[in-house]
């Protein structure tokens, strides 16, 4: 049963009638460009086939009810809330995400009540943006109930920003806009090359199968949370560095000016700046290779990105480092952590014939280190959010 069908069946059971519609949004893998989005930099994500579906029905009392179908098939619900009364801090736990979207939309003039039932297969806590998928699915559902049609490209960007506001200001997680934009704006068969500062984007074809290559996702099962991890600390560090350097964001620091910039900063801030500046350049290098059809050439950039995130930005974890090391030793062309870090997932660029060897090597390393077995799956660029 698809996630949409699961959501519809649960909605019928709970409310005794079919939903008015179903909307779904995907998780994402960020090929490269980590912690650059909130520094006005470059990012290069693609959407996953894994999605969160929102079956939705209208209410005329201004109330929001939300239930989610767990992996065990059981429903979890939040206490019904009046949309007019929503304020940051008023809803805790996972329910803060859909409530936050309703709160943000209320300020846009969309305030009708709704019943929502959610079902999805985006792994939670795996660095694959399950929260953004939830936010975008809920946003489309509430907009759809309010009579808005399928959003065009410009409106999709606006919805992504609205979902980011919900996560930042209502949930309290200081994320950039990468995840929501990927969920809303990605196109099947492509990676999304996004310049966060200008808002300009390009869909870059990304067909690994043409070169007999694959992107293997390694879910380390080391859970993370942007609202509880050191993510906010890193963001504040880069903002402080930009302030000390007299620039609006670290995007304004060029590779040529990096050494001079670092020389003026406190020792703890210099490595953060170095990561952001060099990571932006790595995104540009990867895009150039993909435009030229040289997918296999991006491996060294993936490796350098992981080293920078591990050593300069200091957001990796033992589980991520072991996954990357073992994958490379088993023949991966490149590997890196993906997502905000402190747990979550790694990705590896592999030859299709090496998948079993890479999975075995990573699994064996985890056994030796007495870690829970990781989860593996191949990632293929999928379509962004929409009505089912």
C-alpha positions in Angstrom: 0.0 0.0 0.0 1.3 3.4 -0.9 1.7 6.1 1.7 -1.2 8.0 0.2 -3.4 5.0 0.3 -2.4 4.4 3.9 -3.3 8.0 4.8 -6.7 7.7 3.0 -7.6 4.5 4.7 -6.7 5.8 8.1 -8.6 9.0 7.4 -11.7 7.0 6.6 -11.4 4.9 9.7 -10.9 8.0 11.9 -13.4 10.4 10.4 -16.0 8.1 8.7 -15.6 9.7 5.3 -13.0 10.1 2.6 -10.7 13.1 2.7 -11.2 16.0 0.3 -7.7 15.3 -1.1 -4.3 13.9 -0.6 -1.0 15.8 -0.9 2.5 14.4 -0.6 6.1 15.8 -0.3 9.4 14.0 -0.4 12.5 13.8 1.7 15.8 14.7 0.2 19.4 13.9 -0.2 21.8 16.7 -0.4 24.5 15.7 -2.9 26.8 18.4 -1.7 26.5 21.9 -0.2 26.1 21.4 3.6 25.6 24.3 6.1 25.8 26.7 3.2 22.1 27.6 2.8 21.9 29.8 5.9 25.1 31.5 4.8 23.5 32.5 1.4 25.6 29.9 -0.4 25.1 27.2 -3.0 23.3 23.8 -2.4 22.7 20.8 -4.6 19.9 18.5 -3.3 17.6 16.0 -5.0 14.3 14.7 -3.8 13.9 11.1 -2.7 11.0 8.7 -3.7 10.3 8.5 0.0 7.4 10.7 0.9 5.0 11.9 3.6 1.3 12.0 2.5 -1.3 14.2 4.1 -5.0 13.2 3.7 -7.0 16.3 4.5 -10.6 17.3 5.1 -12.2 20.6 5.8 -13.6 21.7 9.2 -15.9 24.7 9.7 -15.0 25.3 13.4 -11.4 26.6 12.9 -9.9 23.6 14.6 -6.9 21.6 13.5 -6.7 17.9 14.2 -3.7 15.8 13.3 -3.0 12.1 13.4 -0.1 10.2 12.0 0.1 6.5 11.1 3.1 5.0 12.9 5.3 2.2 11.4 3.3 -0.2 13.5 0.1 1.0 11.8 -1.2 2.6 15.0 -2.4 6.2 15.0 -0.8 8.9 17.1 -2.7 12.2 17.6 -2.0 15.6 18.9 -4.6 17.4 21.0 -6.9 19.4 18.7 -6.0 23.1 18.6 -7.7 26.2 17.5 -5.7 27.7 14.6 -6.6 31.2 15.8 -4.9 30.5 19.1 -1.7 29.0 17.8 1.5 30.6 19.1 5.1 29.4 19.2 5.7 27.1 22.2 2.0 26.2 22.4 2.5 22.7 20.8 5.3 20.4 21.6 6.8 17.2 20.1 6.1 16.2 16.5 2.8 18.0 16.5 4.6 21.3 16.5 5.5 20.8 12.8 2.0 20.7 11.3 0.8 23.2 13.9 3.6 25.5 12.9 2.6 25.3 9.3 -1.0 26.2 10.1 0.3 29.1 12.2 2.5 30.4 9.4 -0.3 30.1 6.9 -2.7 31.9 9.2 -0.5 35.0 8.8 -1.0 34.6 5.1 -4.8 34.7 5.4 -5.3 30.9 5.3 -7.0 30.0 8.5 -9.7 27.4 7.8 -10.0 24.4 10.1 -8.8 21.0 8.9 -8.5 17.3 9.8 -5.2 15.8 8.7 -4.0 12.2 8.7 -0.3 11.7 7.8 1.5 8.6 6.6 5.1 8.4 5.3 8.2 6.4 4.8 10.9 9.1 5.0 13.1 7.8 7.8 12.9 10.1 10.8 16.1 11.4 12.4 18.1 10.1 9.4 19.2 13.5 8.0 16.8 13.0 5.1 14.5 15.9 5.9 11.4 14.1 7.2 10.4 17.3 9.0 10.5 19.4 5.8 8.6 16.7 3.9 5.9 16.8 6.7 5.8 20.6 6.6 5.5 20.8 2.8 2.8 18.1 2.6 0.8 19.9 5.3 1.2 23.3 3.6 0.0 22.0 0.3 -2.9 20.2 2.0 -4.1 23.4 3.9 -3.7 25.5 0.8 -5.6 22.9 -1.3 -8.4 22.9 1.2 -8.5 26.7 1.0 -9.1 26.5 -2.8 -5.6 27.1 -4.1 -4.6 25.1 -7.1 -1.3 23.4 -8.0 1.5 26.0 -7.3 3.7 27.3 -10.1 7.5 27.5 -9.7 7.5 30.9 -8.0 4.8 29.9 -5.6 6.7 26.7 -4.7 9.6 28.9 -3.5 7.2 30.9 -1.4 5.8 27.8 0.2 9.2 26.5 1.0 10.0 29.8 2.7 6.8 29.6 4.7 7.6 26.1 5.8 11.0 27.2 6.8 9.5 29.9 8.9 7.3 27.3 10.6 10.4 25.3 11.6 12.5 28.2 12.6 10.0 30.4 14.5 7.4 27.9 15.7 9.3 24.7 16.2 12.5 26.5 17.2 14.9 24.6 14.9 17.3 27.1 13.2 17.5 25.5 9.8 18.2 27.1 6.5 15.8 26.8 3.5 17.6 23.9 1.7 15.3 21.1 2.9 12.0 22.8 2.2 13.1 24.1 -1.2 14.3 20.6 -2.2 11.0 19.1 -1.1 8.9 21.7 -3.0 11.1 22.4 -6.1 13.1 19.3 -7.1 12.4 17.6 -10.5 12.6 13.9 -11.3 16.0 12.9 -12.8 17.7 16.1 -11.7 19.6 17.7 -8.8 18.5 21.2 -7.9 21.4 23.8 -8.1 20.2 26.6 -5.9 21.9 29.9 -5.3 20.3 30.8 -1.9 21.4 34.4 -2.0 19.8 35.3 -5.4 17.1 32.6 -5.4 18.2 31.5 -8.9 18.0 27.8 -9.5 18.8 25.3 -12.2 17.7 21.7 -12.7 20.9 19.8 -13.5 20.4 16.3 -15.1 21.8 13.6 -12.7 21.6 10.1 -14.2 24.1 7.9 -12.5 22.7 4.8 -14.2 23.9 6.0 -17.5 27.5 5.5 -16.2 26.7 2.4 -14.3 27.0 4.3 -11.0 24.6 4.6 -8.0 24.2 6.8 -5.0 23.9 4.6 -1.9 22.4 6.0 1.2 23.7 4.7 4.5 21.3 5.5 7.3 23.5 5.1 10.4 20.5 5.0 12.7 22.3 7.5 14.9 19.3 9.9 15.5 19.7 13.6 15.4 17.6 16.7 15.9 18.3 20.2 14.6 16.4 21.7 17.5 18.5 19.9 20.1 21.9 19.3 18.4 24.8 21.7 17.9 23.3 22.9 14.6 22.2 26.3 16.2 25.6 26.8 17.7 27.3 26.4 14.3 24.8 28.8 12.7 25.4 31.4 15.4 29.2 31.0 14.9 29.0 31.7 11.2 26.7 34.7 11.8 29.2 36.1 14.4 32.0 35.6 11.9 30.2 37.5 9.2 29.5 40.3 11.6 33.2 40.5 12.6 34.2 40.5 9.0 31.8 43.2 8.1 29.8 41.2 5.5 26.2 40.4 5.3 26.9 36.6 5.0 29.9 34.4 4.5 28.9 34.0 0.8 30.8 37.3 0.3 34.1 35.7 1.3 35.9 34.3 -1.8 38.4 31.5 -1.8 41.1 34.1 -2.7 40.2 36.2 0.4 39.8 33.2 2.8 43.3 33.3 4.4 43.0 37.1 5.0 39.6 36.7 6.5 40.6 33.8 8.8 43.6 35.8 10.1 41.3 38.4 11.6 38.9 36.0 13.3 39.0 34.2 16.7 40.5 30.7 16.4 37.2 28.9 17.0 35.5 30.8 14.1 38.1 30.4 11.3 37.4 26.8 10.6 33.7 27.4 10.3 34.4 30.1 7.7 36.8 27.9 5.8 34.2 25.1 5.5 31.5 27.4 4.1 33.8 29.1 1.6 35.4 25.8 0.4 32.0 24.0 0.4 30.5 26.6 -1.9 33.4 26.1 -4.3 32.9 22.3 -4.1 29.3 22.7 -5.2 30.4 24.7 -8.2 32.9 22.1 -9.1 30.4 19.3 -8.9 27.9 21.2 -11.0 30.5 21.8 -13.6 31.3 18.0 -13.7 27.6 17.1 -14.0 27.0 19.6 -16.7 29.8 18.0 -18.6 28.4 14.5 -18.0 31.3 13.4 -15.8 29.5 12.0 -12.8 32.4 9.8 -11.8 34.6 12.9 -11.3 32.6 14.2 -8.4 34.0 11.6 -5.9 36.9 13.7 -4.6 34.6 16.6 -4.0 32.4 14.4 -1.9 35.4 13.2 0.1 36.7 16.7 0.7 33.2 17.8 1.8 33.1 15.1 4.5 36.6 15.9 5.7 35.6 19.6 6.0 32.4 18.8 7.8 34.3 16.5 10.2 37.3 18.6 10.9 36.4 22.2 10.3 32.6 22.4 11.0 32.8 19.5 13.5 29.3 18.2 12.8 30.1 14.6 12.0 29.7 11.6 14.3 31.6 8.3 14.8 28.9 6.4 12.9 29.1 8.7 9.9 32.9 8.6 9.8 33.0 4.8 10.0 30.4 4.6 7.2 32.4 6.9 4.9 35.8 5.2 5.7 34.4 1.7 5.1 32.6 2.6 1.9 35.8 4.2 0.5 37.9 1.2 1.5 35.4 -1.1 -0.3 35.7 0.8 -3.6 33.3 3.8 -3.4 34.4 6.6 -5.7 33.4 9.2 -3.0 31.4 9.4 0.2 30.3 12.0 2.7 27.8 12.6 5.5 24.7 14.3 4.2 22.3 16.6 6.2 22.9 18.7 9.3 25.1 16.1 11.0 25.5 14.8 14.6 24.0 11.5 13.3 21.8 10.7 10.3 23.0 9.4 7.0 26.0 9.2 4.7 26.0 8.8 0.9 28.4 7.0 -1.3 29.0 7.2 -5.0 29.5 3.6 -6.1 29.7 1.4 -9.2 26.6 -0.7 -9.5 28.6 -3.9 -9.2 30.2 -2.8 -5.9 26.9 -2.3 -3.9 27.1 -5.6 -2.1 30.7 -5.2 -1.2 30.2 -1.6 0.1 27.2 -2.6 2.2 29.0 -5.6 3.6 32.1 -3.6 4.5 30.1 -0.9 6.3 27.9 -3.5 8.0 31.0 -5.4 9.2 32.7 -2.3 10.5 29.5 -1.5 12.5 29.5 -5.1 14.0 33.2 -4.7 15.0 32.3 -1.4 16.7 29.2 -2.8 18.4 26.9 -0.4 16.7 23.3 -1.0 15.5 23.2 -2.3 11.9 22.8 0.5 9.4 20.1 0.7 6.8 20.9 0.9 3.0 19.0 2.0 0.0 19.7 3.4 -3.4 18.7 7.0 -4.0 17.3 8.1 -7.4 16.2 11.8 -8.0 12.4 12.0 -7.7 9.7 14.6 -8.2 8.9 17.3 -5.7 5.7 17.8 -3.7 2.3 17.8 -5.2 -1.3 16.6 -5.1 -1.7 12.8 -5.3 
